[in-house]
């Protein structure tokens, strides 16, 4: 009696590898973009609604949210920096089918991120008043900022750990799981924040407490995917690396994100400081307009975060043409979306700003002016963002770190001192858009150099091309051998 040979069933890792390396790029990026864009958009809406709720408490309270947003950006910078370092390593390890090493990086990054968040909590609580002053708080904003910042500092370890798991799941191509974890907490925060602020009469502290509760829930949801073996990689204390080199790789490869988000924190603090001489209305208006702009940027980042694991997987599998295609598909989609959004925001700028209802007409006037400047730079945002993200995920840490430092660092820092000095409040409003425009032009040669030096020169050989090169090589040798007899 003959036995039927056993049919090999592909493992979860093999199925994911086939999806990431064989699905048409446009379809793959689009499919991964849906959950990542939803995640970023819901997160941005949560930031806007948080400001919306608090703005009803007055312009000083609205300004406090902008001040503490700098602190949240710093926490995000460190948490996402470690997470993106792990993401770069994990996606390329999975592209090489090295699941054990990928799990080691995930486990190490998770506990490392939580430790960093704990350090932020301890250092921040030592002198929260001075910290809020450094972030641009005025005398009238300070009490609100301290009340809000206290709970955000408590949430720091949870936020850092959640950012690591969130980016890791995207690196695996499990963007839907990442979306579920992030959006559940954000949507819950939108629902319960008014309860703490108004019904329980906790004011701005209630908004921050809602953030703490929802960040805890988001972390637990993300952890559940690893506990229930739904992820490709494994999360375990036993897999945590004991070698400093692995942590250096996490920091080094995550440095573009750390710099990008860290400079974002510094930029927001400097904008608050420069807007403060024009009154609390200016601080509140710039904060509101910036939150709206960040909502649009969240969509751009969501598409880029979908492009990154596609590029990482295919680079690890040496499918370099797919890497190039992933970039251009994302860049076209992002630019079209940004252009449409810029036109829409410019047309409806006043009703959008007026919806926050701070009770001060100056907030509306200044906010509309600021939004116009952002609309001018918005169509150029996608390209420069994706160049940075592409270089980072493929391990080009130095180039990616430089580009990440441009938007809110190298380009921003001189402008934030020069423009307000010569143009007053208009200079404050135009600083970030001007820095975004300059970053766009700087990023162009970086992409050209990368594709020329690192992609086309390493393009994999197809079967026909490989046979042709073998034939030509043999023909040259045969010609060399027979030359004395001719």
C-alpha positions as CSV (number, residue, x, y, z in Angstrom):
1,X,0.0,0.0,0.0
2,X,1.5,3.3,-1.1
3,X,1.6,6.2,1.3
4,X,0.4,9.6,0.2
5,X,3.3,12.0,0.7
6,X,2.7,14.7,3.4
7,X,1.8,18.0,2.0
8,X,4.0,20.8,3.4
9,X,1.9,23.5,4.9
10,X,3.7,26.9,4.9
11,X,4.4,28.4,8.3
12,X,3.1,31.8,9.4
13,X,6.5,33.3,8.7
14,X,6.7,31.8,5.2
15,X,3.2,33.0,4.3
16,X,4.1,36.5,5.4
17,X,7.4,36.4,3.4
18,X,5.4,35.4,0.2
19,X,2.9,38.2,0.8
20,X,5.6,40.9,1.2
21,X,7.8,39.8,-1.7
22,X,5.4,38.7,-4.3
23,X,2.2,40.8,-4.0
24,X,2.1,43.7,-6.6
25,X,3.6,46.8,-4.9
26,X,0.7,49.1,-5.5
27,X,-1.7,46.6,-4.0
28,X,0.6,45.8,-1.1
29,X,1.3,49.4,-0.1
30,X,-2.4,50.3,-0.4
31,X,-3.4,47.4,1.7
32,X,-0.8,48.2,4.4
33,X,-1.6,51.9,4.2
34,X,-5.2,51.6,5.2
35,X,-4.6,50.5,8.8
36,X,-1.5,52.7,9.3
37,X,-3.3,55.8,7.9
38,X,-6.3,55.1,10.0
39,X,-4.0,54.7,13.1
40,X,-2.2,58.0,12.4
41,X,-5.4,59.8,11.5
42,X,-7.3,58.6,14.6
43,X,-4.3,59.6,16.7
44,X,-4.2,63.1,15.1
45,X,-8.0,63.4,15.6
46,X,-7.5,62.5,19.3
47,X,-4.9,65.2,19.6
48,X,-7.2,67.7,18.0
49,X,-10.3,66.8,20.0
50,X,-8.2,66.9,23.2
51,X,-7.3,70.5,22.3
52,X,-11.0,71.1,21.4
53,X,-12.3,69.9,24.7
54,X,-9.7,71.8,26.8
55,X,-10.1,75.0,24.6
56,X,-13.5,75.5,26.2
57,X,-11.8,76.0,29.5
58,X,-10.1,79.1,28.1
59,X,-7.1,80.2,25.9
60,X,-4.6,79.6,28.8
61,X,-5.8,76.0,29.1
62,X,-5.6,75.6,25.3
63,X,-2.1,77.0,25.4
64,X,-1.1,74.5,28.1
65,X,-2.0,71.6,25.8
66,X,0.4,73.0,23.3
67,X,3.1,73.3,25.9
68,X,2.7,69.7,27.2
69,X,2.5,68.5,23.6
70,X,6.2,69.3,23.4
71,X,6.7,66.8,26.3
72,X,4.6,64.2,24.6
73,X,6.7,64.7,21.4
74,X,9.8,64.1,23.5
75,X,8.4,60.8,24.9
76,X,7.3,59.8,21.4
77,X,10.8,60.6,20.1
78,X,12.5,58.3,22.5
79,X,9.9,55.5,22.3
80,X,9.5,55.5,18.6
81,X,13.2,55.9,18.1
82,X,13.9,52.6,19.8
83,X,10.9,51.1,18.0
84,X,12.0,52.2,14.6
85,X,15.5,50.9,15.2
86,X,13.9,47.6,16.0
87,X,11.7,47.9,13.0
88,X,14.6,48.4,10.6
89,X,16.4,45.3,12.0
90,X,13.3,43.1,12.2
91,X,12.0,43.7,8.7
92,X,15.4,42.9,7.2
93,X,15.8,39.8,9.4
94,X,12.4,38.5,8.4
95,X,13.3,39.2,4.8
96,X,16.3,36.9,5.3
97,X,14.0,34.5,7.2
98,X,15.9,34.9,10.4
99,X,13.0,34.9,12.9
100,X,15.0,34.1,16.0
101,X,17.2,37.2,15.6
102,X,14.1,39.3,14.9
103,X,12.5,38.2,18.1
104,X,15.7,39.1,20.0
105,X,15.5,42.6,18.8
106,X,11.8,43.0,19.6
107,X,12.2,41.7,23.1
108,X,15.3,43.9,23.8
109,X,13.6,47.0,22.3
110,X,10.4,46.5,24.4
111,X,12.1,46.5,27.8
112,X,14.7,49.1,26.7
113,X,11.9,51.5,25.7
114,X,10.0,50.9,29.0
115,X,13.2,51.7,30.9
116,X,13.7,55.0,29.0
117,X,10.1,56.0,29.8
118,X,10.7,55.3,33.5
119,X,13.8,57.6,33.4
120,X,11.6,60.4,31.8
121,X,9.0,59.9,34.6
122,X,11.6,60.2,37.4
123,X,13.5,63.2,35.9
124,X,10.3,65.0,34.9
125,X,8.6,64.7,38.3
126,X,11.7,66.0,40.2
127,X,10.8,69.5,39.0
128,X,7.7,69.7,36.8
129,X,7.4,73.5,37.2
130,X,10.8,74.2,35.8
131,X,10.2,71.7,33.0
132,X,7.0,73.4,31.9
133,X,8.8,76.8,31.9
134,X,11.5,75.3,29.6
135,X,8.7,74.2,27.3
136,X,7.4,77.7,26.8
137,X,4.8,78.1,29.5
138,X,3.8,81.6,30.6
139,X,2.7,82.6,34.1
140,X,-1.0,82.2,33.3
141,X,-0.5,78.9,31.4
142,X,1.8,77.3,34.0
143,X,-0.9,75.9,36.5
144,X,-2.7,74.2,33.7
145,X,0.5,72.9,32.1
146,X,1.6,71.3,35.4
147,X,-1.7,69.7,36.1
148,X,-1.8,68.2,32.6
149,X,1.9,67.3,32.5
150,X,1.8,65.3,35.8
151,X,-0.3,62.5,34.3
152,X,1.6,62.5,31.0
153,X,4.8,61.9,32.9
154,X,3.2,58.9,34.7
155,X,2.2,57.5,31.3
156,X,5.7,57.9,29.8
157,X,6.9,54.2,30.4
158,X,3.6,52.9,29.0
159,X,3.8,55.1,26.0
160,X,7.4,54.2,25.1
161,X,6.7,50.5,25.4
162,X,3.5,50.8,23.3
163,X,5.4,52.7,20.6
164,X,7.9,49.9,20.3
165,X,5.3,47.2,19.9
166,X,3.3,49.4,17.5
167,X,6.3,49.9,15.1
168,X,7.3,46.3,15.4
169,X,4.0,44.9,14.3
170,X,4.1,47.3,11.3
171,X,7.6,46.0,10.5
172,X,6.2,42.4,10.4
173,X,3.5,43.5,8.0
174,X,0.8,43.2,10.7
175,X,-0.4,46.7,10.3
176,X,-4.0,45.8,11.2
177,X,-2.9,44.7,14.7
178,X,-1.0,47.9,15.1
179,X,-4.1,49.9,14.1
180,X,-6.3,48.0,16.6
181,X,-4.0,48.8,19.5
182,X,-3.5,52.4,18.6
183,X,-7.0,53.4,17.5
184,X,-8.8,51.6,20.4
185,X,-7.0,53.7,22.9
186,X,-7.4,56.9,20.9
187,X,-11.2,56.4,20.3
188,X,-11.7,55.5,24.0
189,X,-9.9,58.7,24.9
190,X,-12.2,60.8,22.7
191,X,-15.2,59.2,24.4
192,X,-14.1,59.5,28.1
193,X,-12.2,62.8,28.1
194,X,-15.3,64.9,28.4
195,X,-16.5,62.8,31.3
196,X,-13.4,63.5,33.3
197,X,-13.2,67.2,32.2
198,X,-16.8,68.3,32.6
199,X,-18.9,65.7,34.5
200,X,-16.3,64.8,37.1
201,X,-15.2,68.5,37.0
202,X,-11.5,67.6,36.9
203,X,-10.7,70.3,34.3
204,X,-7.5,69.9,32.3
205,X,-6.2,67.2,34.8
206,X,-9.1,65.1,33.7
207,X,-8.0,65.3,30.1
208,X,-4.6,64.0,31.1
209,X,-5.9,61.3,33.3
210,X,-8.0,60.0,30.3
211,X,-4.8,59.9,28.3
212,X,-3.1,57.8,31.0
213,X,-6.0,55.3,31.1
214,X,-6.2,54.9,27.3
215,X,-2.4,54.5,26.9
216,X,-2.6,51.7,29.4
217,X,-5.4,50.0,27.5
218,X,-3.5,50.4,24.2
219,X,-0.4,48.8,25.6
220,X,-2.4,45.8,26.9
221,X,-4.0,45.3,23.6
222,X,-0.7,45.3,21.7
223,X,0.8,43.0,24.3
224,X,-2.1,40.5,23.8
225,X,-1.1,39.9,20.1
226,X,2.3,38.7,21.2
227,X,1.0,36.7,24.2
228,X,-1.6,35.0,21.9
229,X,1.1,34.2,19.3
230,X,-0.6,36.4,16.6
231,X,2.7,38.1,15.7
232,X,5.5,36.8,13.6
233,X,8.1,37.5,16.3
234,X,8.1,36.4,19.9
235,X,8.3,38.7,22.9
236,X,10.1,37.2,25.9
237,X,12.4,38.3,28.8
238,X,14.6,35.3,28.0
239,X,15.4,36.7,24.5
240,X,16.6,40.1,25.8
241,X,20.1,40.7,24.6
242,X,23.0,41.0,27.0
243,X,25.2,42.7,24.4
244,X,25.6,46.5,24.3
245,X,26.1,46.4,20.5
246,X,22.5,45.3,20.0
247,X,21.3,48.3,21.9
248,X,23.6,50.6,20.0
249,X,22.1,49.3,16.8
250,X,18.6,50.1,18.1
251,X,19.7,53.6,19.0
252,X,21.7,54.1,15.8
253,X,19.1,53.0,13.4
254,X,16.3,54.7,15.4
255,X,18.2,58.0,15.6
256,X,16.5,59.5,12.6
257,X,13.1,59.1,14.3
258,X,14.5,60.2,17.6
259,X,16.0,63.3,16.0
260,X,12.9,64.0,14.0
261,X,10.6,63.7,17.0
262,X,13.1,65.3,19.4
263,X,13.5,68.3,17.2
264,X,9.7,68.4,16.9
265,X,9.5,68.8,20.7
266,X,12.2,71.5,20.6
267,X,10.5,73.3,17.7
268,X,7.1,73.4,19.5
269,X,8.7,74.7,22.6
270,X,10.6,77.4,20.7
271,X,7.4,78.4,18.8
272,X,5.6,78.7,22.2
273,X,8.4,80.9,23.5
274,X,8.4,83.1,20.4
275,X,4.6,83.4,20.4
276,X,4.4,84.1,24.1
277,X,5.3,87.9,23.8
278,X,2.1,88.2,21.6
279,X,-0.1,86.8,24.3
280,X,-1.8,83.6,25.3
281,X,-4.1,84.0,22.2
282,X,-1.0,83.6,19.9
283,X,0.2,80.5,21.8
284,X,-3.2,78.9,21.6
285,X,-3.7,79.8,17.9
286,X,-0.3,78.5,16.8
287,X,-0.9,75.3,18.9
288,X,-4.4,74.7,17.3
289,X,-3.1,75.3,13.7
290,X,-0.1,73.0,14.3
291,X,-2.4,70.2,15.5
292,X,-4.5,70.5,12.3
293,X,-1.3,70.4,10.2
294,X,-0.1,67.4,12.1
295,X,-3.3,65.6,11.3
296,X,-2.4,66.0,7.6
297,X,1.1,64.9,8.3
298,X,-0.2,61.9,10.1
299,X,-1.8,60.7,6.9
300,X,1.6,61.2,5.1
301,X,3.4,59.3,7.9
302,X,0.8,56.5,7.7
303,X,1.5,55.8,4.0
304,X,5.3,56.0,4.7
305,X,5.0,53.5,7.6
306,X,3.2,51.1,5.2
307,X,6.0,51.6,2.6
308,X,8.8,50.9,5.2
309,X,8.2,47.2,5.9
310,X,7.7,46.6,2.1
311,X,11.0,48.2,1.4
312,X,12.7,46.4,4.3
313,X,11.4,43.0,3.4
314,X,12.3,43.3,-0.3
315,X,15.7,44.8,0.4
316,X,16.4,41.8,2.7
317,X,15.3,39.5,-0.1
318,X,17.5,41.5,-2.6
319,X,14.5,42.5,-4.7
320,X,15.7,46.1,-5.3
321,X,13.4,47.0,-8.1
322,X,10.4,46.5,-5.7
323,X,12.1,48.8,-3.2
324,X,12.3,51.6,-5.8
325,X,8.7,51.0,-6.9
326,X,7.4,51.0,-3.3
327,X,8.9,54.5,-2.8
328,X,7.5,56.0,-5.9
329,X,4.0,54.5,-5.4
330,X,3.9,56.0,-1.9
331,X,5.4,59.4,-3.0
332,X,2.7,59.9,-5.7
333,X,-0.2,59.0,-3.4
334,X,1.1,61.2,-0.6
335,X,1.7,64.2,-2.8
336,X,-1.8,64.0,-4.3
337,X,-3.4,63.7,-0.9
338,X,-1.4,66.6,0.5
339,X,-2.3,68.9,-2.4
340,X,-6.0,68.2,-2.1
341,X,-5.8,68.7,1.7
342,X,-4.0,72.0,1.3
343,X,-6.6,73.4,-1.1
344,X,-9.5,72.3,1.2
345,X,-7.9,73.8,4.3
346,X,-7.1,77.1,2.6
347,X,-10.7,77.4,1.5
348,X,-12.3,76.5,4.9
349,X,-9.5,77.8,7.2
350,X,-11.7,80.2,9.2
351,X,-14.6,77.8,10.1
352,X,-12.0,75.1,11.0
353,X,-10.2,77.3,13.5
354,X,-13.4,78.9,14.8
355,X,-14.7,75.4,15.6
356,X,-12.4,75.3,18.7
357,X,-14.4,78.2,20.3
358,X,-11.9,79.6,22.8
359,X,-14.1,82.7,23.0
360,X,-11.3,85.0,21.7
361,X,-11.5,86.3,18.2
362,X,-7.7,86.9,18.2
363,X,-7.2,83.2,18.4
364,X,-9.2,82.7,15.2
365,X,-7.4,85.5,13.3
366,X,-3.9,84.3,14.2
367,X,-4.9,80.6,13.7
368,X,-6.2,81.3,10.1
369,X,-3.0,83.1,9.2
370,X,-0.9,80.3,10.5
371,X,-2.9,77.7,8.6
372,X,-2.5,79.6,5.3
373,X,1.3,79.3,5.7
374,X,1.0,75.5,6.4
375,X,-1.1,75.0,3.3
376,X,1.6,76.5,1.1
377,X,4.1,73.9,2.3
378,X,1.8,70.9,2.5
379,X,2.2,69.6,-1.1
380,X,5.9,69.3,-0.6
381,X,5.7,67.3,2.6
382,X,5.3,63.7,1.4
383,X,8.4,63.5,-0.8
384,X,10.9,64.6,1.8
385,X,9.2,62.5,4.5
386,X,9.4,59.3,2.4
387,X,13.1,59.9,1.4
388,X,13.8,60.0,5.1
389,X,11.8,56.9,6.0
390,X,13.2,54.9,3.1
391,X,16.8,55.6,4.1
392,X,16.1,54.8,7.7
393,X,14.4,51.4,7.1
394,X,17.3,50.3,4.8
395,X,19.9,51.1,7.4
396,X,21.3,54.4,5.9
397,X,21.4,55.8,9.4
398,X,23.7,58.8,8.8
399,X,21.8,60.2,5.7
400,X,18.4,59.5,7.4
401,X,19.5,61.2,10.6
402,X,20.7,64.3,8.7
403,X,17.4,64.6,6.8
404,X,15.4,63.9,10.0
405,X,17.3,66.8,11.6
406,X,16.5,69.2,8.8
407,X,12.8,69.8,9.1
408,X,12.7,70.9,12.8
409,X,16.4,71.2,13.5
410,X,19.0,72.3,10.9
411,X,16.5,74.4,8.9
412,X,14.1,75.3,11.6
413,X,16.4,76.6,14.3
414,X,17.9,79.5,12.4
415,X,14.5,80.4,11.0
416,X,12.8,80.5,14.3
417,X,15.2,83.2,15.5
418,X,15.5,85.1,12.2
419,X,11.9,85.3,10.9
420,X,10.2,86.5,14.1
421,X,12.9,89.1,14.6
422,X,12.2,90.7,11.2
423,X,8.5,89.8,10.7
424,X,7.1,89.6,14.2
425,X,4.1,87.3,14.6
426,X,4.0,86.5,10.8
427,X,7.6,85.2,11.2
428,X,6.4,82.8,14.0
429,X,3.6,81.6,11.8
430,X,5.9,81.0,8.7
431,X,8.8,79.3,10.5
432,X,7.7,75.7,10.2
433,X,6.4,75.9,6.6
434,X,9.6,77.6,5.5
435,X,11.7,74.8,7.1
436,X,9.5,72.2,5.4
437,X,10.1,73.8,2.0
438,X,13.9,73.9,2.5
439,X,13.9,70.2,3.6
440,X,12.1,69.2,0.4
441,X,14.9,70.7,-1.8
442,X,17.6,69.2,0.4
443,X,16.1,65.7,0.2
444,X,16.1,65.5,-3.7
445,X,19.9,64.8,-4.1
446,X,19.8,62.2,-1.3
447,X,17.3,60.1,-3.1
448,X,19.0,60.4,-6.4
449,X,22.3,59.3,-4.9
450,X,20.7,56.4,-3.0
451,X,19.0,54.9,-6.0
452,X,22.1,55.4,-8.2
453,X,24.7,54.0,-5.8
454,X,22.8,51.5,-3.7
455,X,20.0,50.2,-5.9
456,X,20.8,50.0,-9.6
457,X,24.3,48.8,-9.0
458,X,23.0,45.9,-6.8
459,X,20.0,45.0,-9.0
460,X,19.4,41.2,-8.8
461,X,20.0,39.2,-12.0
462,X,17.1,37.5,-13.7
463,X,17.5,34.1,-15.2
464,X,17.8,35.3,-18.8
465,X,20.3,38.0,-17.9
466,X,22.3,35.6,-15.8
467,X,22.6,33.1,-18.7
468,X,23.5,35.9,-21.1
469,X,26.4,37.0,-18.9
470,X,27.6,33.4,-18.6
471,X,27.5,33.1,-22.4
472,X,29.4,36.3,-22.9
473,X,32.0,35.3,-20.3
474,X,32.6,32.0,-22.0
475,X,32.8,33.6,-25.4
476,X,35.5,36.0,-24.2
477,X,37.6,33.2,-22.7
478,X,37.2,31.1,-26.0
479,X,38.3,34.1,-28.0
480,X,41.3,34.6,-25.7
481,X,42.3,30.9,-26.0
482,X,42.0,30.8,-29.9
483,X,43.6,34.2,-30.5
484,X,47.2,32.8,-31.1
485,X,45.9,30.5,-33.9
486,X,44.0,33.2,-35.8
